Amino acid sequence: MKQFFAFVKKEFFHIWRDKRTLFILMGIPITQIIIFGFALTNEVKNSKIAVLDYARDNVSQQLIQKIAANKYFQIDKSLYSYQQVEPAFKEGKIKMAIVFPQNFASDLLHGNKAQLQFITDATDPNVATTLVNYMNAIVKDYQTDVNKNTVYPYTIETEIRMMYNPELKGAYSFVPGVMALILMLTCAMMTSIAIVKEKEMGTMEVILVSPLKPFRVILAKAVPYMLLSMINVISILLLSVFVLDVPIRGSLLLLLSESLLFTITSLALGLLISSLTNSQQVAMLFSLLGLFLPTTVFSGYMFPIENMPIPLQIISNIVPAKWYYNIVKAIMIKGLGIAAVWKETLILLAMTIVLFTISIKKFKTRLA
């Protein structure tokens, strides 16, 4: 065990002496969270919605059919009480709920005015705002149709409720995304480069002839990056709370535990990259192109996955950042517990086991 800790200590000293590596690990994450939190925005084209129709009359059914016919929406759920609205959002499958009050048709046809409520998941404020705008356009178009043959125009007033993020702050969306991006790149890229560097210098073989088993040698090189990544997580959370005003509504311990699991998954990816490459340049290029693009495109924090073609949606399921992004949003922004993220947690755990198994076996084969 002393030999193992000696290797861990050696790797810490190596990182401390390499100022460029230290800057990548500690400086870039802080810069990214500040720039991304304040500057970036995104758009959405469609989403799944739920309908709560207390009226169940001809007018509400006509409007529901008009919404269903629009290419920007898919009616995923039909609710039967207001108490079902929040659980539907907690499942993470819908982005909006529409509530038709009782006597909707009577209020519109006899009082010339009816109310309609839109409830959106505002953890991504751009998605929420876009959905509300699209829905208002549909309602306005319906009003135009029914007012063609009337003397007194009918008016449908909409009430909007933004869940989880009533102020529509963009940081609520980008903080989880940046956490996934930073952990994936720093862990995978730094781990792969550190091991490939030993290969290039010819020192890996020297290390492997030590009494310490090869698996523990690789683990010793990964531990410092895991600890530094957790420091990054803590710094991001501190910046999020005190600079960007993004609250941590759920369990901090659960959030840190999930971050540690994702960090280990990323380290396993780094080990796999190191086993497939023999130079630092190739390892860095592979990490940037092979991990940066999938993380930004398929995680869901910059581009809604439901807008993509089915084949790309299937591909997104093998990107670890997608599941971690969903976990952070559920815990940090929505305040949910392990019951809401157990599936994502099991998927990340399975990915970690598979990646570690493949990378360690291939690594042993290449160095044998």
N, C-alpha and C positions, 0 to 999 in steps of 0.2 A: 504493500500500500504506500510505503514511503517513496518507492520509485515512481509510482503513478503521480503522486503529488509533486514530485520533483520535475516531472515532465510538464505538468500544468503550470508550475512556477516558471519554468523555462519559456513556455509559450507566452505567458504574460509579459515577461521581460522582452521577448522578441517584438511583441506588439508595441510596447512602450517605446522601444528604441526606433521603431519604424514610424516616423511622424506622419507619413502619407496614409498609412493604414489607420492610424489613430484618428486622423482627420476624417477619413471616410466613415469610420464607425461612429464617431461622436459629433462631428461638425455638420455633415450633410443632413442627417435626420432632423436636427433642430431647424436648419434652414428650410428644409422641405415642408415641415409641419406649419411653419409660419407663412411661407409663400402660398402653399396649397390651401391653407385654411382661409386666407383672405382673398385670394385672386381668382381661383378657378370656378367655373360654372358649367352646367351641362343641361341637356334637354332630353325629353322623352316623347315617344310617339304613341304608345298605347299601354294598357295595363288591364289586369283582371279586377273586376268590381263585384260588389254584393248589392242586392236590392232588398230593402225592407218596405213592403207595400201594405200599409194598414188600410188603404182605401179599397183596393181590389175592384176598381170600377173601370169603365171603358176608357176614360181619359188617361188614367195611370197606365193601363195596359198598352194604349197607343204610344205613349211616351217611352215606355220600357222597350217596346218593339223597335222604336226609332233609334234608341240607344244601342240595342243589340245589333241592329243593321249597320251601325257605324263601324268602320274598320279599326278605329282607335280603341275600342273597348270590347271586352269579353265578359259576359255576365257569368261569374263563376259560382256564386252562391245566391240562394233565395232565403232570406232570414224571416223569422216569424215574431221576433220581439226585440226591443231595443237592448235588452240584456245580452243578446247574441252578437252585438256589433263589436265590442272590444275583444272578445275571444276570437272573433274572425280575423281581426287585425293581428292578434298575437300569434296566430298560426303562420303568419308571414306570406300567405298566398294572395291576398288582395291588397290593392293600393287605395281603394275608395269604396265608400258605402253611400247609397242613395236612400233617403227615407221619405216615403210618401205618407203624409198625415191622413187621418180619417176625414171623410167628406171632401176629398181633394177635388173631385169632379163637381160636387155641389158648390163649393166655394168659388171655383173658377167660372162655372156657367151661370150661377145665380148672383154671386157677389162680385164677379168680374176680377177676382184676385184670389190666388192660391199660393201657398208656401211650399217650398221644397228644400230639404236639407241635404248638403253634401258634406260627408265626413271623409277626410283623407289622412293617409299616413305621411306626416310631414317630416319624418326622419331624413328624407331626401326632399328639401323644399322645392327644388326645381321641378321634380316629378309632380309634387302636389299642386303647385301653381299651374303647371301645364294641363293637368287633368281637369282642374276646376275651369280653366279657360275653355277647354274643349267641350266640357259638359254644359257650360253656360251658352256656348254657341249652338249646341243641339237644342237646348230649351228655347232659345231665341228663335231658331228656325221653326220649331214646332208652333210657337206663338204666332209667327207670321202666317203659317198655314191655316190655323184655326181662326185667325182674325180677318181672313179674306172676305167672308160673307157676313160679318157682324157689324152692327152699328157702333156698339161700345166695345172697345178693344179689351181682350182678356190679358191679364198680367200674372205671370208666375214669378214670385219673389223667392230668391234662393238664400238660404242661410248656410254659411260655410264654417266648418269646424276643423281646425288643423290639429290632429293628434300628435303628441310627443314633441312637437316643435312649433308652437303657435306663432313664434316670431319669424319663422322661415329662415333661420340662419344656415348658410351654406356649410359652415364648419361641422354641423351635425352629420353631414354626409361624408365629408372629406377626411375627417379625423380617423374613422375606422378604415377607410381606404388607404390612407397614407401609412397607418400602422401596418397593414398587410404588406404594402409595397416595400417599406423600409426593412421589415423583418425578413422578408423573402430575399431581397437583394443582399443585405449585409451578411446574413447568415450563410446563404448558399455561395455567394461570390467569394467572400473572405475565406470560408473554409476550403473551397476548391483551390483557390490561389495558394493558400498556406501549404497545403499538402503537395500540390504540383511543384511549388518552389523547392521543397525538399527533394523531389524527384530530379529536377533540373540540376540542382547542386550536387547530386549524388550522395546526399546525406541520409536519405530515407533508408537505404540498405544498411547503413551503419547503425541507425537507430533500431532497426528491426532485429539486429543481432544481439541487442541488449536482453537481459533476463525478462524484461516486460513483454508480455504477449502482444502480437500485432494489433489485436482488437483494442487493447488498453492504450496502446500508443496513439491510435487514431482517435479514441475517445478523449485522451488527454489533450490532443490538439483542438478538439471541438469544444471542450468545456469553457475555455476563456471566451470564445465567441458567443456561447450561450449566455454567460453571465453578463457580458457587455450588451448583448441584445436586450436582456431584461432591464438593464439600466436605461437603454433607449426607450423601452416601453414606459418606464416610470417617468422619464423626462417628457415624453409625449403627453402622458396623462396630466402631468403638472402644467404643461403649457396649455393643454386643452381646457383645463378647469380655470386657471388663473389668468390666461391671456385671451383665449377664444371664448370663454364663458360657456363651455360645453360641459354639462353636468355628468356625473357618473351615477346613474339612477339605480343600477343593480349592485350586486355583490362585487366589491373590489377584489376579494380573494378569488372568486370564480373567474373574474376577468384576467387576473394575473396567471391563474392556472391554465386557462385556455391559451393565453399568449405564450406560456412556456411550452405547451404542447405544439403549437404552431412553429415555435422556434426550433424545436427538435425535428419537426418535419422538414423545415428548411435546411437544417444541418445535414439531414439525410440526403437531401437533393444535392447539397454541396459535395458530399462524399461520392455520390454517383457521378457527378461531373468530373471530379478529380480522377476517378477510375477510368474515364473515357478520354482524357486528355493528357498530354505530356509537356505542355508549356503554359506559362502563366497568361500569355496573350490569348491563346486559344480558350483557356478556361474562363477568362474575363469576357471574351466575346460570346462564348457559349452562354454564360450566365446572363449577360445583358440582353441578348437577342432571344434566348430560350426561356427566360423567366420574366424579364421586364414587360415584354409585349403581352404575353398571356395574362400576367397579373393585372395590367391596366385595362386590357380589353375584355377579359373573361371573368373578372372578379365581380363585376356588376356595379362598381362605384363610379365609373365614368360613363359607361354605356349600359343601359338596361338590357339584361340578358333576354327578357321576353320579347324584345324587338328583333332579335337575331333569328336567322333561319334555324330550323330544327337541328340540322347537323352541327351547327356551331353551339347550340344550346347543349347538345350531348357532350361536345368536347369540353365545354366549360365545367362539367362535372368532375373532370380529372385535374382541375386546377385547384390546388390547396387554398389559395388566397380567397377563392369564392366562398368557401365554407367558413373561413376565419372572419371574413368581412361580415357575413350574416351573423356570426356569433357575437362579434363586438357590437354591432347595431342592436341586437336583441338585449344584451346585458347592459351596455353603457347608455344607450339612448332610450330604449323602451322599459328598462328596469326589470327584465324577465330573469328567471332562474334557470337551473339546469334542466328542468322539465321542458323548456322551450328549445333547448339547444343540444339535447342528448344525441339526436341523429347526426348533426354536424360534427359533434365531438367524436362519435364512433367512427365516422368516415375519416377524420383526420388521424385518429389512432391507427386505423387500418392502413392508411397511406404511409404512416411513419414506419410501421412494422415491415411492410413490403419494401419500401425504399431502403431501409437499413439492411434488410436481408440481402437484397440484390447488390447494393453498393459494397458491403463488406465482403461478400463472396467474390465479386469481380476484382476488388482491390487485392485480395489475397492471391487470386489467380495471376494477376499482372505482376505481382512482386515475387512470385514463387520462383 
